Amino acid sequence: MSGRRAGIATAILVGSSAVLVALIATFRRLGSTSLYAALPVIFLLAGMAAYFLATRILFPFLSASNPKKTAVLAFSVAAGLAFGLFSAPLLPTNDVLIPRHELQIDVTGEKNAASAGDEVTLLWFTTQYGEVNYATFNQVETWQRSGGALTAPAGEPASLSWRGAAGSSATLLFKTAPNAGVVTVSWSGRAEVIDLYSPQVGEYAYTRDFTLTLLDRSIFLLPLCLVLTFGFLLLMIRLASATVAAAPTAKSPRLAIAVFSVLAVALMFTRFYVNFGSAAGRQWFSNYDRFSEGLILGRMALSEREGLFSAGGLAGYVAPVDGSATAYSAQFQYDAYLEGLDFGSYVPYRSQSGGQGIIFSILDGWLPLAPGETLRLFHALAALMSALAITMIARWFAREFGLWVGGVVLASAFFSQWLALFGRNLWWSLWAFYLPMIVMFELCRLNRGKNRPISSKVLAVAILGSLVVKTTFNGFEYITTTLIMMVVPLIYHQWANAEPLRKAMKGLGVAALASLAAACLAIMLLGWQVANADKSGNTYISYLVDTLRERTSGTTQSLEADQQACLESSPFSVVSMYLDGTYLDLGHFIDLPDNTPADRLFKISYALLALVFLVSSISVWLNRERFAAPEERRKATALVASTWVSFLAPLSWLVVFKEHSCVHPHLNMIVWQMPFTLFGFATIALLLKMLLAGVKIRPTSGS
């Protein structure tokens, strides 16, 4: 492409980017309804600009003589351009140039005439970026600390000051009470007096919203968006060209796989670490399941004071010395670790070994960093491990079915809000759930390359080792799901290679025995830890039996009314509830108000995905004979079979552990991604690839 043509193309790309970003920002200011109505127009303009850019400037060799390729490339360019441009205003605000605000909290001793005192207690302070640690306040040492609250000294003037980036909003939560006083809150010189008196104890939330300009959101992000967009365009064009010319499941070269893997790790790492794309909602992402992650913070606080294997090395919660807060206060775990607060007792969590807590405690002792920097590094490490696991899965699909299918699987993981929520959490160790399946994928692939069956010894060692790692890092959480995930590669391997059923049953038998051995080792290790923590080995077996009974059949004594009704319902009702769960809420991208028809329309449920996966699977199955090569037919059939075997993985946990599913719907939606949705999107990608490659698809209702 000549320099003049390149300049014109760049000018068109930059100009159209600026115009569309400005349009989107304007409609966002006008309100979500206006943006919702304008979306078709915006995407139509993007598609027209992309078509002109692709066919007249960048790739003039495309003409009407090849309308099929031209249409595919135009669609790819439009999709890439729209994706990049539409995400620009939705990216997190600029951490470098975002305005800093000054907060001042003053207590002068004034009070309401009806108040019995002048107490002022700050319960919580949060911004768009999440909770703010009290250690970042000035004059905090004059206030009294009680768990996760700060109380001004009685009868004395007191102040707190803070300066930092709050983003688009900040909230202060104060305690109201019959003896509460008056507090003055000032944001950047704008003061407001708040009377905290109330006849009953309660809470008062003071929220301040800040206006962010387009410059605040887009500086440095717009160039990044353009680079990502252009890279996405090139990738899509390369994929579309290869798809039209190549066989439906042609393998991709090693260099392309390597580049794909590097880009996948980078993309998923940013997704997991900073919630790139914001599909999960920023506040939800920042504060998700701090209760569970607090177990790791409590473990590290205890390890620093009493040693690595104190309390048997189990994760758990530390409690304040004065007992003013319960041992199950998540905020106190963060404060105890980040600020080095003293604590009086430790409550271990006896349901899993907590190997992740031991590893993080070791690293915490080695690293010469402040606690806050160490915690950010640990989140980055957890996000990287999760990104590597998802990349390995997408890489396997790319090797088997081509980059297009691998890319769609990767995109499905990227847009899953539940994977984003779990990806960097220190407690859940998301990567460990997928490790046994990844090991089996690689083992099957290597043995197929050697054209020989998998050795039973090698299979047993691989399963035993991967499951020991899994149970060490996240215990028996979603264990039935993990075990079925692990055998999915064996099912695929048997179908794709047309192996006798006898060999497949032998492999499943070896997997069952190795799994049983791994479970026994995990129980023995956990029993030793609990015995060491409790100084007695007599309670562990009864505790294990009681825990298993509660998580399967359950008890309604300590449950809310809706949870009791769920527990007493049929397994079909529980599965239906989870099928109604949301895979992705597109309303997060366009700020639709909750519980409106438009909001519900933009929620993609797992039931809808399952229906689409079923239609795609039937289409691929009915048209498998269209593939010329027998190997390709077997692989397509194996993918369909594996998809619906993988459906049993989440189903097993929802049915067998019905009590856990009733109590934890805010957690267990993740099982749909283990690995049913990944395989389901692969069937969709394979079907689309068959269509683009010219394979005639017969109707699913008949021949």
Solvent accessible surface area in square Angstrom, and as a share of the most:
residue,aa,sasa,rsa
1,M,131,0.58
2,S,61,0.39
3,G,65,0.62
4,R,193,0.71
5,R,84,0.31
6,A,35,0.27
7,G,42,0.40
8,I,61,0.31
9,A,8,0.06
10,T,78,0.45
11,A,65,0.51
12,I,48,0.24
13,L,17,0.08
14,V,71,0.41
15,G,33,0.32
16,S,23,0.15
17,S,0,0.00
18,A,48,0.37
19,V,88,0.50
20,L,8,0.04
21,V,3,0.02
22,A,45,0.35
23,L,60,0.30
24,I,2,0.01
25,A,18,0.14
26,T,72,0.42
27,F,50,0.21
28,R,59,0.22
29,R,157,0.57
30,L,120,0.60
31,G,26,0.25
32,S,23,0.15
33,T,104,0.60
34,S,39,0.25
35,L,1,0.01
36,Y,76,0.29
37,A,73,0.56
38,A,11,0.08
39,L,22,0.11
40,P,90,0.57
41,V,86,0.49
42,I,9,0.05
43,F,85,0.36
44,L,113,0.56
45,L,82,0.41
46,A,2,0.01
47,G,20,0.19
48,M,117,0.52
49,A,30,0.23
50,A,0,0.00
51,Y,104,0.39
52,F,95,0.40
53,L,5,0.03
54,A,1,0.00
55,T,12,0.07
56,R,158,0.58
57,I,21,0.11
58,L,21,0.11
59,F,39,0.16
60,P,64,0.40
61,F,148,0.62
62,L,11,0.05
63,S,54,0.35
64,A,93,0.72
65,S,105,0.68
66,N,61,0.32
67,P,89,0.56
68,K,96,0.41
69,K,52,0.22
70,T,10,0.06
71,A,60,0.47
72,V,18,0.10
73,L,4,0.02
74,A,11,0.08
75,F,145,0.61
76,S,4,0.02
77,V,1,0.00
78,A,20,0.16
79,A,38,0.29
80,G,0,0.00
81,L,1,0.01
82,A,11,0.08
83,F,78,0.33
84,G,3,0.03
85,L,3,0.01
86,F,30,0.13
87,S,21,0.14
88,A,0,0.00
89,P,1,0.01
90,L,9,0.05
91,L,5,0.02
92,P,40,0.25
93,T,4,0.02
94,N,9,0.04
95,D,97,0.50
96,V,104,0.60
97,L,100,0.50
98,I,4,0.02
99,P,52,0.33
100,R,100,0.36
101,H,28,0.13
102,E,98,0.44
103,L,2,0.01
104,Q,60,0.27
105,I,1,0.00
106,D,41,0.21
107,V,6,0.03
108,T,84,0.49
109,G,30,0.28
110,E,109,0.49
111,K,104,0.44
112,N,50,0.26
113,A,111,0.86
114,A,67,0.52
115,S,8,0.05
116,A,89,0.69
117,G,18,0.18
118,D,35,0.18
119,E,53,0.24
120,V,1,0.00
121,T,8,0.05
122,L,1,0.00
123,L,48,0.24
124,W,87,0.31
125,F,1,0.01
126,T,7,0.04
127,T,6,0.04
128,Q,14,0.06
129,Y,84,0.32
130,G,6,0.06
131,E,50,0.22
132,V,22,0.13
133,N,29,0.15
134,Y,10,0.04
135,A,62,0.48
136,T,77,0.45
137,F,8,0.04
138,N,86,0.44
139,Q,79,0.35
140,V,35,0.20
141,E,136,0.61
142,T,74,0.43
143,W,15,0.05
144,Q,107,0.48
145,R,67,0.24
146,S,46,0.30
147,G,4,0.04
148,G,20,0.19
149,A,14,0.11
150,L,2,0.01
151,T,26,0.15
152,A,6,0.05
153,P,23,0.14
154,A,88,0.68
155,G,63,0.60
156,E,100,0.45
157,P,108,0.68
158,A,9,0.07
159,S,35,0.22
160,L,0,0.00
161,S,20,0.13
162,W,22,0.08
163,R,156,0.57
164,G,12,0.11
165,A,21,0.16
166,A,0,0.00
167,G,1,0.01
168,S,36,0.23
169,S,34,0.22
170,A,3,0.02
171,T,26,0.15
172,L,1,0.01
173,L,30,0.15
174,F,0,0.00
175,K,61,0.26
176,T,15,0.09
177,A,3,0.02
178,P,54,0.34
179,N,58,0.30
180,A,2,0.01
181,G,0,0.00
182,V,20,0.12
183,V,1,0.00
184,T,34,0.20
185,V,0,0.00
186,S,17,0.11
187,W,1,0.00
188,S,72,0.47
189,G,71,0.68
190,R,159,0.58
191,A,65,0.51
192,E,77,0.35
193,V,100,0.57
194,I,8,0.04
195,D,68,0.35
196,L,0,0.00
197,Y,63,0.24
198,S,27,0.17
199,P,103,0.65
200,Q,143,0.63
201,V,105,0.60
202,G,29,0.28
203,E,116,0.52
204,Y,84,0.32
205,A,60,0.46
206,Y,20,0.08
207,T,74,0.43
208,R,43,0.16
209,D,104,0.54
210,F,22,0.09
211,T,112,0.65
212,L,10,0.05
213,T,69,0.40
214,L,65,0.33
215,L,118,0.59
216,D,18,0.09
217,R,41,0.15
218,S,10,0.06
219,I,53,0.27
220,F,120,0.50
221,L,29,0.14
222,L,44,0.22
223,P,74,0.47
224,L,82,0.41
225,C,3,0.02
226,L,27,0.13
227,V,103,0.59
228,L,82,0.41
229,T,0,0.00
230,F,77,0.32
231,G,38,0.37
232,F,67,0.28
233,L,3,0.01
234,L,86,0.43
235,L,63,0.31
236,M,26,0.12
237,I,18,0.09
238,R,131,0.48
239,L,16,0.08
240,A,7,0.06
241,S,35,0.23
242,A,34,0.26
243,T,6,0.03
244,V,42,0.24
245,A,93,0.72
246,A,42,0.32
247,A,52,0.41
248,P,16,0.10
249,T,1,0.00
250,A,36,0.28
251,K,129,0.54
252,S,26,0.16
253,P,82,0.51
254,R,222,0.81
255,L,137,0.68
256,A,25,0.19
257,I,8,0.04
258,A,50,0.39
259,V,77,0.44
260,F,15,0.06
261,S,18,0.11
262,V,103,0.59
263,L,97,0.48
264,A,0,0.00
265,V,33,0.19
266,A,56,0.43
267,L,58,0.29
268,M,0,0.00
269,F,56,0.23
270,T,51,0.30
271,R,1,0.00
272,F,0,0.00
273,Y,53,0.20
274,V,76,0.43
275,N,4,0.02
276,F,28,0.12
277,G,11,0.10
278,S,11,0.07
279,A,1,0.01
280,A,0,0.00
281,G,17,0.16
282,R,63,0.23
283,Q,78,0.35
284,W,89,0.31
285,F,17,0.07
286,S,28,0.18
287,N,40,0.21
288,Y,20,0.08
289,D,24,0.12
290,R,46,0.17
291,F,104,0.43
292,S,13,0.09
293,E,11,0.05
294,G,0,0.00
295,L,7,0.04
296,I,0,0.00
297,L,0,0.00
298,G,0,0.00
299,R,0,0.00
300,M,1,0.00
301,A,7,0.05
302,L,3,0.01
303,S,16,0.10
304,E,133,0.60
305,R,116,0.42
306,E,95,0.43
307,G,31,0.30
308,L,51,0.25
309,F,119,0.50
310,S,22,0.14
311,A,30,0.23
312,G,0,0.00
313,G,0,0.00
314,L,0,0.00
315,A,1,0.01
316,G,0,0.00
317,Y,6,0.02
318,V,0,0.00
319,A,10,0.07
320,P,13,0.08
321,V,97,0.56
322,D,104,0.54
323,G,55,0.53
324,S,64,0.41
325,A,22,0.17
326,T,97,0.56
327,A,17,0.13
328,Y,122,0.46
329,S,27,0.17
330,A,21,0.17
331,Q,42,0.19
332,F,6,0.03
333,Q,0,0.00
334,Y,9,0.03
335,D,0,0.00
336,A,4,0.03
337,Y,8,0.03
338,L,41,0.21
339,E,51,0.23
340,G,63,0.60
341,L,46,0.23
342,D,97,0.50
343,F,10,0.04
344,G,45,0.43
345,S,59,0.38
346,Y,36,0.14
347,V,46,0.27
348,P,35,0.22
349,Y,61,0.23
350,R,61,0.22
351,S,24,0.15
352,Q,4,0.02
353,S,8,0.05
354,G,0,0.00
355,G,5,0.05
356,Q,2,0.01
357,G,0,0.00
358,I,28,0.14
359,I,73,0.37
360,F,17,0.07
361,S,10,0.07
362,I,54,0.27
363,L,43,0.22
364,D,31,0.16
365,G,66,0.64
366,W,187,0.65
367,L,54,0.27
368,P,129,0.81
369,L,78,0.39
370,A,54,0.42
371,P,52,0.33
372,G,27,0.26
373,E,82,0.37
374,T,1,0.01
375,L,18,0.09
376,R,137,0.50
377,L,77,0.39
378,F,1,0.00
379,H,19,0.09
380,A,19,0.15
381,L,64,0.32
382,A,8,0.06
383,A,0,0.00
384,L,69,0.34
385,M,64,0.29
386,S,2,0.01
387,A,0,0.00
388,L,76,0.38
389,A,7,0.06
390,I,2,0.01
391,T,5,0.03
392,M,60,0.27
393,I,1,0.01
394,A,0,0.00
395,R,52,0.19
396,W,8,0.03
397,F,0,0.00
398,A,0,0.00
399,R,55,0.20
400,E,3,0.02
401,F,0,0.00
402,G,1,0.01
403,L,21,0.10
404,W,44,0.16
405,V,0,0.00
406,G,0,0.00
407,G,22,0.21
408,V,29,0.17
409,V,2,0.01
410,L,14,0.07
411,A,41,0.31
412,S,6,0.04
413,A,1,0.01
414,F,8,0.03
415,F,56,0.23
416,S,0,0.00
417,Q,7,0.03
418,W,16,0.06
419,L,0,0.00
420,A,0,0.00
421,L,7,0.03
422,F,0,0.00
423,G,1,0.01
424,R,51,0.19
425,N,8,0.04
426,L,1,0.01
427,W,7,0.03
428,W,6,0.02
429,S,7,0.04
430,L,3,0.01
431,W,34,0.12
432,A,0,0.00
433,F,0,0.00
434,Y,0,0.00
435,L,43,0.21
436,P,0,0.00
437,M,0,0.00
438,I,16,0.08
439,V,44,0.25
440,M,1,0.00
441,F,4,0.02
442,E,34,0.15
443,L,22,0.11
444,C,8,0.05
445,R,63,0.23
446,L,93,0.46
447,N,15,0.08
448,R,61,0.22
449,G,69,0.67
450,K,123,0.52
451,N,139,0.71
452,R,138,0.50
453,P,81,0.51
454,I,33,0.17
455,S,52,0.34
456,S,41,0.26
457,K,166,0.70
458,V,72,0.42
459,L,5,0.03
460,A,33,0.26
461,V,105,0.61
462,A,19,0.15
463,I,1,0.00
464,L,56,0.28
465,G,36,0.35
466,S,7,0.05
467,L,3,0.02
468,V,52,0.30
469,V,52,0.30
470,K,0,0.00
471,T,8,0.05
472,T,37,0.22
473,F,40,0.17
474,N,1,0.00
475,G,2,0.02
476,F,52,0.22
477,E,11,0.05
478,Y,0,0.00
479,I,27,0.14
480,T,30,0.17
481,T,0,0.00
482,T,0,0.00
483,L,53,0.26
484,I,41,0.21
485,M,0,0.00
486,M,3,0.01
487,V,29,0.17
488,V,0,0.00
489,P,1,0.01
490,L,20,0.10
491,I,32,0.16
492,Y,6,0.02
493,H,14,0.06
494,Q,31,0.14
495,W,100,0.35
496,A,4,0.03
497,N,47,0.24
498,A,69,0.54
499,E,39,0.18
500,P,68,0.43
501,L,124,0.62
502,R,168,0.61
503,K,78,0.33
504,A,18,0.14
505,M,113,0.50
506,K,123,0.52
507,G,13,0.13
508,L,52,0.26
509,G,34,0.32
510,V,25,0.14
511,A,2,0.02
512,A,61,0.47
513,L,127,0.63
514,A,7,0.06
515,S,15,0.10
516,L,112,0.55
517,A,44,0.34
518,A,1,0.01
519,A,28,0.22
520,C,62,0.37
521,L,86,0.43
522,A,11,0.08
523,I,57,0.29
524,M,133,0.59
525,L,77,0.39
526,L,4,0.02
527,G,14,0.13
528,W,143,0.50
529,Q,6,0.03
530,V,0,0.00
531,A,28,0.21
532,N,52,0.27
533,A,25,0.19
534,D,54,0.28
535,K,167,0.71
536,S,39,0.25
537,G,52,0.50
538,N,134,0.69
539,T,60,0.35
540,Y,9,0.03
541,I,107,0.55
542,S,61,0.40
543,Y,51,0.20
544,L,50,0.25
545,V,70,0.40
546,D,63,0.32
547,T,27,0.16
548,L,102,0.51
549,R,129,0.47
550,E,86,0.39
551,R,48,0.18
552,T,39,0.23
553,S,71,0.46
554,G,22,0.21
555,T,57,0.33
556,T,46,0.27
557,Q,172,0.76
558,S,99,0.64
559,L,25,0.13
560,E,119,0.53
561,A,83,0.64
562,D,103,0.53
563,Q,39,0.18
564,Q,59,0.26
565,A,62,0.48
566,C,19,0.12
567,L,13,0.07
568,E,129,0.58
569,S,35,0.23
570,S,55,0.35
571,P,61,0.38
572,F,160,0.67
573,S,49,0.32
574,V,1,0.00
575,V,15,0.09
576,S,43,0.28
577,M,72,0.32
578,Y,0,0.00
579,L,43,0.21
580,D,107,0.56
581,G,9,0.08
582,T,25,0.15
583,Y,8,0.03
584,L,10,0.05
585,D,12,0.06
586,L,60,0.30
587,G,5,0.05
588,H,67,0.30
589,F,26,0.11
590,I,4,0.02
591,D,83,0.43
592,L,17,0.08
593,P,72,0.45
594,D,108,0.56
595,N,128,0.65
596,T,36,0.21
597,P,102,0.64
598,A,24,0.18
599,D,4,0.02
600,R,141,0.52
601,L,129,0.64
602,F,33,0.14
603,K,73,0.31
604,I,44,0.22
605,S,26,0.17
606,Y,4,0.01
607,A,45,0.35
608,L,89,0.44
609,L,13,0.06
610,A,18,0.14
611,L,106,0.53
612,V,59,0.34
613,F,0,0.00
614,L,80,0.40
615,V,76,0.44
616,S,6,0.04
617,S,3,0.02
618,I,68,0.35
619,S,7,0.04
620,V,1,0.01
621,W,85,0.30
622,L,50,0.25
623,N,0,0.00
624,R,64,0.23
625,E,107,0.48
626,R,108,0.39
627,F,5,0.02
628,A,103,0.80
629,A,43,0.33
630,P,74,0.46
631,E,76,0.34
632,E,27,0.12
633,R,62,0.23
634,R,87,0.32
635,K,2,0.01
636,A,0,0.00
637,T,13,0.08
638,A,0,0.00
639,L,0,0.00
640,V,12,0.07
641,A,18,0.14
642,S,0,0.00
643,T,0,0.00
644,W,72,0.25
645,V,37,0.22
646,S,0,0.00
647,F,40,0.17
648,L,88,0.44
649,A,0,0.00
650,P,0,0.00
651,L,43,0.21
652,S,20,0.13
653,W,2,0.01
654,L,0,0.00
655,V,60,0.34
656,V,74,0.43
657,F,19,0.08
658,K,30,0.13
659,E,24,0.11
660,H,8,0.04
661,S,0,0.00
662,C,6,0.03
663,V,31,0.18
664,H,48,0.22
665,P,49,0.31
666,H,94,0.42
667,L,11,0.05
668,N,0,0.00
669,M,16,0.07
670,I,0,0.00
671,V,0,0.00
672,W,0,0.00
673,Q,1,0.00
674,M,0,0.00
675,P,0,0.00
676,F,4,0.02
677,T,2,0.01
678,L,1,0.01
679,F,0,0.00
680,G,0,0.00
681,F,34,0.14
682,A,0,0.00
683,T,0,0.00
684,I,31,0.16
685,A,0,0.00
686,L,0,0.00
687,L,25,0.13
688,L,75,0.37
689,K,12,0.05
690,M,0,0.00
691,L,86,0.43
692,L,48,0.24
693,A,26,0.20
694,G,46,0.44
695,V,24,0.14
696,K,158,0.67
697,I,48,0.24
698,R,64,0.23
699,P,87,0.55
700,T,60,0.35
701,S,112,0.72
702,G,36,0.34
703,S,128,0.82
